[in-house]
Amino acid sequence: MIFLTYLVPPTLLFLPLSRIIAVLGLQNSMWSLVLVYPTYTIPFCSCLLIGFFKALPVEIEEAAIVDGCSLFGAFVKMAIPLSVPAI
C-alpha cells in the first residue's frame, strides 16, 4: 500500500487532501500541516528505511543473540544504533 502512493502524482493527492482539510475546518491553521505533511513524507521515509535495514548484515544481530540478547534486544542494541544515519 505504501508503494501505491508513488504511482499517484502529488498534484492529484492535493485535491482530496484539500477537501478533507476543508471538511475538518482546518484551513489556514497549523493543524492542517500536521495532517498533510506526514501523508507525503511517511511513504518516502519508510522506503528509504526498508532499503537501509535490508543492507544491515544479519551476522551482527546473530552475534548479539549468541552473546545473550533477545531478538528485540539485538534490534535495539545493534540495528538501531547502526541505522542512526538513516533515521
C-alpha positions as CSV (number, residue, x, y, z in Angstrom):
1,M,0.0,0.0,0.0
2,I,2.9,2.4,0.7
3,F,4.3,2.0,-2.8
4,L,1.0,2.7,-4.4
5,T,1.3,6.3,-3.3
6,Y,4.3,6.6,-5.6
7,L,2.2,5.8,-8.6
8,V,-0.2,8.7,-7.9
9,P,1.3,12.2,-8.7
10,P,1.4,14.5,-5.7
11,T,-0.8,17.1,-7.6
12,L,-3.6,14.5,-7.7
13,L,-3.3,13.8,-4.0
14,F,-3.6,17.5,-3.2
15,L,-7.3,17.7,-4.3
16,P,-8.6,15.1,-1.9
17,L,-6.4,16.3,0.9
18,S,-7.6,19.9,0.5
19,R,-11.2,18.6,0.6
20,I,-10.5,16.7,3.8
21,I,-8.9,19.8,5.3
22,A,-11.9,21.9,4.3
23,V,-14.4,19.4,5.7
24,L,-12.5,19.3,9.0
25,G,-12.4,23.1,9.1
26,L,-8.6,23.3,9.3
27,Q,-8.0,25.9,6.6
28,N,-5.2,28.4,7.4
29,S,-4.1,26.5,10.5
30,M,-1.0,24.7,11.7
31,W,-3.0,21.5,12.3
32,S,-3.6,21.2,8.5
33,L,0.1,20.9,8.1
34,V,0.3,18.3,10.8
35,L,-2.2,16.2,8.9
36,V,-0.9,16.8,5.4
37,Y,2.9,16.7,5.8
38,P,3.1,13.1,7.1
39,T,0.9,12.0,4.2
40,Y,3.7,12.8,1.8
41,T,6.7,12.0,3.9
42,I,5.9,8.7,5.6
43,P,5.9,6.6,2.3
44,F,9.2,8.1,1.2
45,C,10.9,7.7,4.5
46,S,9.7,4.1,5.0
47,C,11.0,3.2,1.6
48,L,14.4,4.6,2.5
49,L,14.5,2.8,5.8
50,I,13.4,-0.5,4.3
51,G,16.4,-0.4,2.0
52,F,18.7,0.6,4.8
53,F,17.6,-2.2,7.2
54,K,17.9,-4.7,4.4
55,A,21.5,-3.6,3.9
56,L,22.5,-4.3,7.5
57,P,24.4,-7.5,7.9
58,V,22.4,-10.3,9.6
59,E,25.6,-11.6,11.2
60,I,25.7,-8.6,13.6
61,E,22.2,-9.5,15.0
62,E,23.1,-13.1,15.1
63,A,26.2,-12.4,17.1
64,A,24.2,-10.3,19.6
65,I,21.8,-13.2,20.0
66,V,24.6,-15.6,20.6
67,D,26.0,-13.2,23.2
68,G,22.7,-13.3,25.1
69,C,20.5,-10.6,23.7
70,S,16.9,-11.4,22.9
71,L,15.7,-10.7,19.3
72,F,14.2,-7.4,20.4
73,G,17.4,-6.6,22.4
74,A,19.5,-7.3,19.4
75,F,17.4,-5.0,17.3
76,V,17.5,-2.2,19.9
77,K,21.2,-2.5,20.8
78,M,22.6,-3.4,17.3
79,A,20.3,-2.4,14.5
80,I,19.0,0.9,15.8
81,P,22.5,2.4,16.6
82,L,23.8,1.2,13.2
83,S,20.8,2.9,11.4
84,V,21.1,6.2,13.2
85,P,22.4,7.9,10.0
86,A,19.3,6.8,8.1
87,I,16.9,7.7,10.8
